[in-house]
Amino acid sequence: MKSLLIPGVCLLAAAVLLQTGLLMPGMALVSAVVYAALIAGLLLALRFHSSRIFLAVVVLFLAQQAMVYFSSKHIPGGYGTLALAVGILLPLDFVILSFAEERGIGFRAIAPAVVFLFIESVIVAVICRPEPLAGAQRLARHAHATASSSLPIAVQLCFSAAAIIFLIRYALFRKPAESGMLWSLAAVFLALHFGGTGRVATTYFAAAAIVLAGAVVETSYLLAYHDELTTLPSRRAFNDALLRLAPPYSIAMVDIDHFKRCNDTYGHDTGDQVLCMVASKLARVAGGGQAYRCGGEEFAILFPGKTTQDVLEHLEDLRCGIEASRLRLRGPERRQEARGPDRRNRRVAGRGRTGDAIRQLSRPEKSSEISVTVSIGVATAKSEKSSAPEIIQAADKALYRAKGAGRNRVETASAPRGRLRTTTAGIA
């Protein structure tokens, strides 16, 4: 919830407070802020090669400019027509960008989207085609339409549906881009609700642009401090967490048993699945622990304020949970097929057996399961005299002792434990 609400809700709340507090900026300052935020969002997206955020900022800019241009003219149907055009196309564009694959900034990645946005701009221009009126009459009609109109039901439904989609996608993928688009969409809805133009509406457009720019920063932070494959915090986050630790605390080092054999036997794709499966178990470790991926098949778990005796039972439950997990494989494995001339000869010899081939295809694919185990070493810092590198080294020694004692066990840095389980399962 924290990553979903921050910084989007904070920026949106600041925009709301500006409307009701004593610090109400003037229209000139608000206009400068909205353009500065749009430019900042574009530059950040370019710098970090985020095509989705770049295009989202472009969509936001086009929507804001459409509101400024067409609101000063008399549109058949009044403000509701303009709000309907912008309020349907903008949520639709955001949802499409949410599902789009990140392809970086390049001509091939941007050109189709630019053509699509140009077509949408033409549609808005046709729908909101202004009628020629005298200046005074135009301003009077526009002021009346803006003050008395409300957002059409279709616009409210589009924004609501888009918000639900973003919430679902964020729950599934936990990407800052989905969170940023969600709160930017909320800011745009408030801007349309308050007339689309003027100081209040422009403030919400500025908030929407700042939220998108913040999404780029959050994405770069996520890539720097989280492992992309397992989504666990990375070694950099682990090193930062060590600086904030105060005794007592415990560090557990975790290593997947025979992981190289897994990669050699089943391939690196299966190896990645094994890493994700183990990481999902580590992420749910009890006892107040936080898991990190330090590299390869090595993980670490920090237990602030805990001693070895406090965390031993939780680590044992973690080991048993990983041992009991199964990863299902379907179909024959490429790594296990014969290679070289033998496999070619078998193919040539089998070309005439059409009936055997058809019967073989009609059989269901064989499925196999593999299981993995982990070895764990844990050490505790009880006083200021023990530094974090020393505790990590002690936990590593306990881990190596667990490996030497047969793997699939938990060892403490204080003394060797009795042999709990030496039988390995599956590939372990």
Secondary structure, DSSP 8 states (H G I E B T S, - for coil): -HHHHTTHHHHHHHHHHHHHSS----HHHHHHHHHHHHHHHHHHHHHTT-HHHHHHHHHHHHHHHHHHHHHTS--TTTHHHHHHHHHHHHHHHHHHHHHS----SSHHHHHHHHHHHHHHHHHHHHHT------HHHHHHHHHHHHHH----HHHHHHHHHHHHHHHHHHHHH--HHHHHHHHHHHHHHHHHHTTSSHHHHHHHHHHHHHHHHHHHHHHHHHHHHB-TTT-SB-HHHHHHHHHT--SSEEEEEEEETTHHHHHHHH-HHHHHHHHHHHHHHHHT-SSS-EEEEEETTEEEEEEET--HHHHHHHHHHHHHHHHH--EEEES--GGGS--THHHHHHHHHTTT-HHHHHHHHHS---EEEE---EEEEEEEE-STTS-HHHHHHHHHHHHHHHHHTTSSSEEESSS----------TT-
